[in-house]
């Protein structure tokens, strides 16, 4: 049985909504955190015994939702003229190599239109023996770059959308090469520090009592902390629920932030996709219509944890949902969070919408 835990904020209705959401997710640890016009409500529970450190104070692996941080970093670098989104990635990684007639640009890499597959072809042989624990740990940065320089995109860049951890990982290494600065330092100094996220975030495991412990799909077998290898830009971020709400609140209220222009830019739709082209994709977020407005969101999953981040400018709301159980098709965290975010102004979008989008 889930045990709802501590909450902040003055809105009793929000607490009841989050209690119901927590109770609907079968996981050792569950946290739902909501910001409504700056008022925060956090509820937690789970099947695991209560720990000395409250669940809402732990850092959680957010997996692919880390891409929203990388997208914001790219937007900030472009805004300040450090580089252009239209620059060929190959020219920045290997200046002596001709880019070719239709090269993959930085924007292509970030928006999953580079033509690259989800992962490099030589990733799977080394990853399969440790697929349920740490499949990325033994694929280092130089190997990601080498795989990209050898790759032959299946489709001409810019013509088709295909979700790719490979592409965003390459983007991280490209930004590092273009600025002669490690990606971790770039993200820390240009995104985490300006947004006040240094205390609540990390880009690598810290240890028990600080990091949440993930579990396999059975909900009982612990998994080791995520080691992301050369895929940092695609999945390295781990953060507390409060830090993630701060990140989302910056997107809701960008004015006054040193990242204001970048925060506005990552809201701008760059391509249309899905049934009837009703869904769009920005430089960082999935963007779906919802009753009374629209919602921006991203999910992420690691070997033992699942995350959902989303916000709605029309209703001034942001939502974080986290669990310490490996994602599966039966997992209710993401559909519950998606529906909850969509319902905050009264509309309740179909849960199937998240899984039913196909790129056209």
Order of alpha helices (4+ residues) and beta strands (2+ residues): alpha-beta-beta-beta-alpha-alpha-alpha-alpha-alpha-alpha-alpha-beta-alpha-beta-alpha-alpha-beta-beta-beta-beta-beta-beta-alpha-alpha
